[in-house]
Amino acid sequence: MKRATAASLTIFVGIALLVGGPAFTLLRIQDLTINTLAMGVGVFLGCLLIAVGVHVRLQSMSPSPAVPVTRLCPQCGRSNPPTNKYCDKCGAKLSTEGP
């Protein structure tokens, strides 16, 4: 849950920079190049933070990997694939009931 919260905060800051980037042009700085550069950096960082936040958010939402179902041998305890009727190690008959 902490990753999802951090991702949401990152997206929020990115949106704030993206929306606030053009506000740099309203500053009364004598050099127009600095205004343009500041606006460009704000927009770039905003887009970058949004992309990273979305990526982290999607990663935190992905399901955990599926664990394959196995059958335990009643005699030796070895894990066997669910399709086996007999243990690979000792040859004991495995339970025919579901896992």
C-alpha positions in Angstrom: 0.0 0.0 0.0 2.9 2.3 0.6 4.1 2.0 -3.0 0.6 3.0 -4.3 0.5 6.0 -2.0 4.0 7.1 -3.1 3.0 6.6 -6.7 -0.1 8.8 -6.3 1.9 11.5 -4.6 4.4 11.4 -7.5 1.6 11.7 -10.1 0.2 14.6 -8.1 3.5 16.5 -8.0 4.0 15.7 -11.7 0.6 17.2 -12.6 1.4 20.3 -10.4 4.7 20.8 -12.3 3.0 20.2 -15.6 0.3 22.8 -14.9 2.6 25.1 -13.2 5.3 25.0 -15.9 3.7 27.6 -18.1 3.3 29.9 -15.0 7.1 30.4 -15.2 6.5 32.5 -18.3 4.5 35.0 -16.2 7.6 35.8 -14.1 9.1 39.2 -14.8 12.7 38.0 -15.5 14.6 40.2 -18.0 16.0 37.2 -19.9 13.4 35.4 -22.0 15.7 32.4 -22.4 15.6 31.7 -18.7 11.8 31.9 -18.7 11.6 29.5 -21.6 14.1 27.1 -20.1 12.3 27.2 -16.7 9.0 26.4 -18.4 10.6 23.6 -20.4 12.2 22.0 -17.3 8.9 22.2 -15.4 6.9 20.6 -18.1 9.6 17.9 -18.7 9.9 17.0 -15.0 6.1 17.0 -14.7 5.7 14.5 -17.5 8.6 12.4 -16.2 7.1 12.3 -12.7 3.7 11.3 -14.1 5.2 8.5 -16.2 7.2 7.2 -13.2 4.2 7.4 -10.9 1.9 5.6 -13.4 4.6 2.9 -13.8 5.0 2.3 -10.1 1.3 2.4 -9.6 0.7 -0.3 -12.2 3.5 -2.4 -10.8 2.0 -2.2 -7.3 -1.4 -3.3 -8.7 -0.1 -6.4 -10.6 -1.1 -9.7 -9.0 1.4 -11.8 -7.4 2.8 -14.7 -9.5 0.8 -17.9 -9.4 2.2 -20.7 -7.3 1.8 -24.0 -9.1 -0.3 -26.6 -7.3 1.7 -29.6 -6.2 0.9 -32.9 -4.4 2.9 -34.0 -1.5 3.9 -37.6 -1.2 2.5 -39.1 2.0 5.7 -41.3 2.5 8.7 -39.1 1.6 7.1 -35.6 1.5 8.4 -34.8 -2.0 6.4 -32.2 -4.1 5.0 -33.8 -7.2 3.2 -32.2 -10.2 -0.6 -32.5 -9.9 -0.7 -34.8 -13.0 1.4 -37.6 -11.3 -0.4 -40.6 -9.8 2.8 -41.9 -8.2 5.7 -40.1 -6.4 8.7 -39.4 -8.5 11.1 -40.2 -5.7 9.7 -43.3 -3.9 6.9 -44.5 -6.2 4.2 -44.3 -3.5 0.6 -43.8 -4.7 -0.4 -40.2 -4.4 -3.9 -39.2 -3.1 -6.5 -39.0 -5.8 -8.4 -36.3 -3.9 -7.9 -32.6 -4.9 -5.2 -30.5 -3.4 
